[in-house]
Amino acid sequence: MVSHREDNAQRIASLDAQASALRLKPGMGIAEARAMHPAIEVVEADPEADRRLLESLADWCDRYTPLVALDGADGLLLDITGCAHLFGGERALLDDLLTRLFHQGFEARAGLASTPGAAWAAARYAGSRIVAPGEEAELIAPLPLASLRLEPAVCAGLESVGLRTAGAVMKTPRAPLVRRFGKSVTLRLDQATGNVEEAISPRLPVPALSVERQLAEPIGLMEDIEALLLLLAATLRSDLERRGEGAQRLQLLLFRVDGAVSRIAVGTSRPLRDPSLIGRLFHERLTALQDDVDAGCGFDLVRLSALVVARLEAVQTDLAGAAVGEEDGAAFFADRIRARLGREALLRSTPVESHIPERAVELTSFADAFARSASQAGASSFPERPIRLLREPDPIEMISEADLTFRWRRSIYSAVRREGPERIAPEWWKDEDGTPVRDYFRVEDEKGHRYWLFREQPQARAGGPARWFMHGLFA
């Protein structure tokens, strides 16, 4: 028996079959229940743990349909449209679901109907029943008002005027019902009978494409999982080629026989559909997560889903059927690093619309940077810039401006070649503190080392000599 605090008293929140046989009911005070049966065992309710358990069950129900929604604190709604034939029909699917839940230790009831409202009522008030299309009104007519999913206050009001069943409400003229009890009564009736469409909002986005394999014998070795993954990727490739698309985010779902589900995702810098490349990405990810993926008694269902897809034009294949030029070495290397170490493990500098050197680039995730650089292909480039830009301009002591001899970090450098100046003005719409105008010079010393110096314009400062700074080093 589970208790919770209500109105400054501990009351029964839920109970099992044995407690129900002792004539205990939800809402009864714990003190009263202990007075009747001193030996009863009471456990304090933990709503957060219940929520986590319900979400794990929702993950497990993905084996039947990707459209799974949470229904309150104790139920799930599954839209199995187009999925029942994969399990041998509606009755076979329902029996398989209830049998597997029973072996996992759950006492569950299920209802199946063409409307969510009728399925909800069938599961809670009519046992594990399948309602044929058109029989929704016949199902709910003898059921109590709570089967319509009405608020307790509305149910109490309807019962006070003698309406105690859903059938009685259905026979009552609607105008008086709406005036007295609001539109919720007629809305719930119409939703249950199918006169008003009711959509299910899945808790997770539905993948664009999915392929799966149900196994007669569970597998648990990483080698077996990766071998099966290649077979699934080959099937997925055919579907992607038919649509002219490639996957940019893939997810591997491993359904364990005891109900646990492992979700492993990888991202790509560009659309991908080559099975061998997909297999190598997941190999890196599985290697990084091998201590976190617990096979337990084995996985009996493996699914590969393409969560995000993008247009990918057809590519030439060689005589062996492999794609020519599909693998971009730098992009795929980055994808493998990110799969092993995480999305933010590898960053890339990308141009920003600013002419100020320290603001002209930023570090972003490699995948985002790859997409941005592809979209900016052909854009005008800046003049020559150093390969290494100092984090902050470093002050230098100018010994002679005529031949650009300067002291930097305790060493003296003399320019044998120079180019400039290149004037860079501040961004006046951002800089409100009067940042000085800079004159930049590209300088080469006698050893062939090249530097990027700038001089702040003296007139931009409140008097005093010009100041010089080191800002970057060329290759």
N, C-alpha and C positions, 0 to 999 in steps of 0.2 A: 504494500500500500504506500502511496506517495502523498505527502502532505505539502500544503503551502499556506502562507499567512494571508488571511482575508478578514477585513473588518476587525483588526486587532485580535484575531483568534486563529489558531491553527486548525485548518479544515482539510478534509480529504480532497485531494486533487484528482486522483485516479486510483484504481484498484484492479487486482487480477481476479480470475474466476473464483479462487478459493475465498477471497474476501467478499465477493458478491454473494457467494453461497451463505455467508454469515449474516446476510441482510444489512450489510453496510452499503452506503450510497455516497456518491460524490457530493460534497458540500456539507456533510455531517462533521461536527466538531470532533477533533482527535480525543478530547477528554471524554466525550460521550462514547466514542468507539472503544476506548480503553476500559471504560466502566463495564461495557457489555462483554468485551473479550480482552482481558488483560494481557494475553500472550501474543497479540498481534504485533507484527513487525512493521515499523513505520520508517520511511526514508524521506528525507527532505528533498523537495523538488529542486532541480538544477536546470532552469530553462536554457541556459547557454549550451550545456552538454546535450540537451535534447535537440537543440537546433543543429549542432554539429553532426549528430547521428542522423538526423533527417536529411541533411545535405549529403552525407556519405551514401545514404540510400538512393538519393536522387542521382548521384554519380553512377551508382550501380545500375539504375534503371535505364541508363543510356544504351544498354545492350539491347533494349527493345525499341527505342525511338529516341531521336535527338531532341524531341519536343517534350521536355519534362519541366514542370512548374511546381513550386512549393504551394501547398494548400493549407494555410494556417499552421498550427504547431504540431499537427499529428497526421498530415495527409499529403499525398502527391497526386498531381494530375498529369496523365500521360496522353498525348495525342498520337494514337497508333494508326492514323489514316495512312494507308499504303504500306504498312509494315506487317500486318497480321499474316499475310500469305507466306512470309518468310519463316514463320513458326508453325505452319500447318493450319492456320485459321484462327479465329478469335477465341474459341474455346481452348484450343491447344496453347495459345499464348497465355491466356489467363491461368490455366492449370500449371504451366511451367513457372510463371511468376510466383504463384502462391506456394508451389512446392519448394522452390529454391529459398524463398523467405522462411518457410517452416524449418528447413534444414539449417538455416542460419540462426535459428532461435527466436524468430519473430512470429507473433500471432497476428495475422493480417487478414483483412477482408477487402474485396475488390468488387467493383461494379463496372459494367461495360455498357455504354449507350451512345447514341448519336449526338447527345448534348452533354456538356460538362455538368449541368445541374441534375439531369436524370442519373448520370453515372455516380455523382456524389450521393444522391439519395439512395441509390441501389446498394452502394457499398456500406453505408452506415445504418440503413433501416430495412434492407431486404436481403441481406446476405450476399454471397458471391454470385450475382445474377447477371445474365446478359439480356439487355432490353432491346428487342427488335425495333427498327425504325417505325415510328408511328404509334408505338405503345407507351410513350412516355407519360401521357395523361393517365392511362390505366394504371401505370406503376405508382405514381405519386398520390392518386386519389385517396387511398385508405391510410396513407402515412400521416404522422403528426406534423404540426406546423413547422417544427424545427427542420424537417426534411427540405423545406424551401429555402434554407439558409437565411432566415430572417433574424433580426436582432431580438434578444430575449424580451425587451420592452414591447416590441411590436407583437410578438407571440402572445404575451400576457394580455395585451389589449384585445386581440382577436378572440382569445378564449373567454374574456369577460363578456363578450356579446354572443357567446354560444358557438363560435366557429372554432372547432377543435381539430379538424383535419384539413389537409390540402384540398380534398374533394369538396368540402363545404365552402371553402373560399372560392373555388372555381365556379360554383353555382351561384355565387352572390353577385349582384350587379356591380360593375366596376366603379361607376361614378361615386357612389357613397363610400366605397372602400378607399379610393384615392383621397376624397375630401377628409376622411377621418384618420387614415393611417399612413397617408403619403403614397408616392409612386413606387416605393420599393416592393410592395406586395405584388402588384401586377407585373412589375419588371421581372421579379424572380419567377413568377408563374410562366411568363412568356419565354424566359431563358430555359427553364426546365423542359417545356414542351416544344421548343424549337421555333417558336414564332419570332424570337429576337435572337440574332446571332451573338454568341459569346466566344471571344477569342481567348486562347491560352498564351500567356507571355512566358516563353521558356527562360529559365534562369541562366542559360549559357547560349551564346550565339550559335546558330546552326551552320555547320561547315558547308562550304561550297560543294565539295566532293568527299566521299568516304568509301573506303574498301575495307573489308574485314574477312576474317577466317575464324570459324568456330572449330574447335579441336575436340576430337573424341578422347584424346589423352592429354592432360595438362602438361605444359612445358615450363621449365624454370631456369634452364641454363641460358646465359647471355648469347652463346653461339647459336642456339636454336632460335632465339628471338630475332637475332640479326638475319639469320637465313630466311625466316618467315617474312621479315620486313622487306627483303629484296623482292620476294614474290608479290607482296602487296604493292610495292612501288612500281613494279612492272605493269600491274593491272591499272594502277592510278595513271601511269604514263599514257596508256591508251585513251583513257577518258580525257586527259588534259589535251592530248593531240587532237582529238575529235573536236574539242571546243576552241582550239587555237590558243591555249593558255598555259601558263606555268605557275607553279606554287611559290609563294614568297614566305609563307609561314605554314609549317606542317606540325601535326600533333600525333603522337603515338599513344594509344590507349591500351593498357594491359588490364584485363578484367580477371581478378583472382577468383578461384573457386569458392572462397569463403565470403565474397562480396566486396572486398577492397578493390579500389581502382587506382592505378598509377597513370598520371598524365605527364607525358614528356614532350616538350615542344622545342623546335628549332626554327630559326629564321634565316632567310637568305638575302643577300644584297641585291639580287636580281632574280627574275622568274626562272624556275628550275623544274625539270621533269625527268632528268636522267636517273634511272634507278641506282646506278653505282654511286653517283654523287650524293644522292639522298641517303644511301646506306652509309657512306663515309661520314656524313654529318651526324647521323644518329649514333654511329659508333663512338664518335668523340663525346657526345652527350651522355650516352649510357656508361662510358668509361668514367666520366666525372661523377655520375650519380649511382655507381654500382653499390655503394654502401647504403644508399637511401631507397633503392628499389628492392623490396622484400618479396621474393617469389612465393614464400610460404609453401602451401601445398601445390602451387603451380597456377599457371594462367590457362584458362580454357577458351578465351576469346581475345583476339588481337585485332585492333582496328587502326588504320592509318587514314588521317583526315587532312585535307587541304583547307586550312582556315582562311587564308587570304590568297587569292589568285590574281594574276595580271596577264595582260596580253603578251603572247610570245609567238613571234612569227616562226614558220616552219624553217628548219635548218637542214643542210645537206648531210646525208649519212654516208659512211664508208661501206665497203662491201660486207663488213661484219654487222652492219646495222647500227653502229655507234655514231652518235652525233659528232660532226666535225666542227670544232670551234665553239662548242657549247660551254666548255669550261674556261672561265676567265681566271687565270692563275692567281692574281692578286685578290680578286673578290672572293674566290673559293677558299683561299688560305685564310682570309679574314673571317669567313663564315665558320671555318673549323675552329679557329681560336675562340670565337664567341660562343660556339657550341660547347667547348670544353670549359671555358673560364667565365662565361656570362656575357650578357649583351653589352655591358659597359666596359668590358676588358680591353677593347680595342677602339681607339678614337682616331678621328681623321680631321685634319684642318680643312675647312671649307670657306670659300670667299663670302664676305659680307658686304653689303652695299655701303661702304664707307671708304673715303680716300685717306683717312688717318691710318698710318701703318699699324699701330697696335690694336686698332679696331677693325681692320680689314679682313681678318680671319677669326674663326672660332672653332673650338674642338667640339665635335658632335659624334654620336654613335656612328660607326662605320656604315651601317645600312642606310641611315638617314642621309649621311654625307654622300653616299654613292648615288642615291636617288636625286639629291639636289644637284650634284655635279653633272648628272646626265641631263637634267632639265635645263641646266645653264650652259650646255655645250654650245660653242659658237659665240658666247658673250665676249665682249671686248675685255682685254686683259690689261693689267696695270703695267707700268714701265718695269724695268728690271729691278727685282727686289732681292735682298740677301737671303741665303738659304737658312741662316739662323738669325732670328730677331731676339734681342735681349728682352727680358720680361719688363724691365724699366730702363729708359735711357740712362746711360752711365756717364756722369760728368767727367770731362777730360780737361787738362791744362794745355791751352794753345800757346806754344812757345813762339812760333812765327807764323802769322797768317799768310805771309807772302808765298812761302813754299810749303805750307801746311806741315810744320813740324810740331808734334804734340807729345805730351806725356800721358800715358794711360796705364793705370795699375803698376806704377813704379818703373815703367819702361818707356823709352823715348823712341818714337817712330818718325821717319821722314818720308814724305810722299815723293815718288819719282814720276807718278802719273796721277792725274786727277780729272774728274769729269763732273760738271755741275756749274752753277747750282740748279737744283730742282726745287722750286718753291711749293710748299704745301701749307695752305691756310687752314685755320681751325674751322670746325663745323659751327658756324655762328648760331645756328638754330638750336644747338645743344650746349655749347660752351658759353656759359654766362659769366665766367670768371675772367674773361679777357686772356685766353691762352695765346701766347705769342705766335707769330708767323715763323715757320721754319724754312731754312735754306739747306737742302741736303746735298752732300758731295760723295761721290764714289772715288775712293783713294786706294792706290796700290803702293806698297813700300818696296825697298830694295830687295827683299826676299820673295817678292811675288804675292805676299798676303794682301787681301783686299778688304777694305773696311767701308762702313756706311756711317758718315758723320753728318751732324747737322748743327747749324748755328741759329740761335734765336735772334731775331731782328732787334737791334738795339733800340730802335724807335718804338718798338712795341712794349718796352719796359719803361719803368719810371726812372730813366736815366741810367748811368752805369755802363760798363763795357759789355760787349756781347758775350754770351755764354755758349760753350761748345759741349756737345754730348756725343758719345758713341752709342749707336742704336742697333747695329747689326754687323754680321760677318758674312762675306761671300765665300763660295766654295773655292 
